[in-house]
């Protein structure tokens, strides 16, 4: 390892430790106060090591939206203590088990189980997929509008801020050095029957996504998965294929869109210089989550807001 890589590793450990010292404080905040509404389901896959992180995510989210039904998908690691903690902080919480979800011949890793659970839920409600490594910083007016009009959304960036023709997508992606399954699949989208009707592709991230009620059937997902696997083979079974499928499925839904950037963003992906005051919602993806102290500083601000309802908007990590 080089000096710089060792330095980066140690800094990431330091920033992670600082965040965890903040996150545990969420256990001292009041239970969620929200309006139960079965027209919207907010679903998250949660593991035992991310309970505090998830509570920060869902509490900050609901503080800025205020209604819905909340479901946790147990990834198989949640303990009885975890269940007690979650139910104490989230009144009327629903819990499902990833192990009981079938993937119907599609890739079987755990995020596909989440996608098929979302498909089940979307038969009767709009569904929002909320990753645990997120923080909501401002009122979610855009999200409320999408839910009420049954329009899909994805979090993305300014480079891919609207639907793109799949032939242009394929041309651009073909010039990249590819190891991840998503660009490997995207290079071949123009060959798929799925996109033969001219559907434009929304390139985003499944970490925060809105699935309209009735967005897809099991058969729709099976067909899409099969068409892509025909093009790229067993690579389709690698981690990240569920996100790719989600982008395709939401792209098919009428009037779906990429949320406005930088108000909704994956932190430092791509790198940018905007102040955190411009952010409504931040997804702290794994590669940049602890690259600095921003996550822990915004978590501290969120904890203050959760503890006192009339706190002023003083969020910053700069």
Buried (B, 14 or more C-beta within 10 A) or exposed (E): EEEEEEEEEEBBEEBBEBBBEBBEBBEEBEEBEBEEEEBBBBBBBBBEEBBBBBBBBBBBBBBBBBBBBBBBBBBEEBEEEBBEBBBEBBEEBEBBBBEEBEBBEBBEBBBBBBBBBBBEBBEEBBBBBBBBBBBBBBEBEBBBEBBEEBBBBBBBBEEBBEBBBBEEBBEBBEEEEBEBBBBBBBBBBBBBEBBEEEBBBBBBBBBBBBBBBBBBEBEBBBBBBEBBBEBBEEBBBBEBBBBBBBBBBBBBBEEBBBBBBBBBBBBBBEEEEEEBEEBBBBBBBEEBBBBBBBBBBBBBBBBBBBEEEEEEEEBEBE
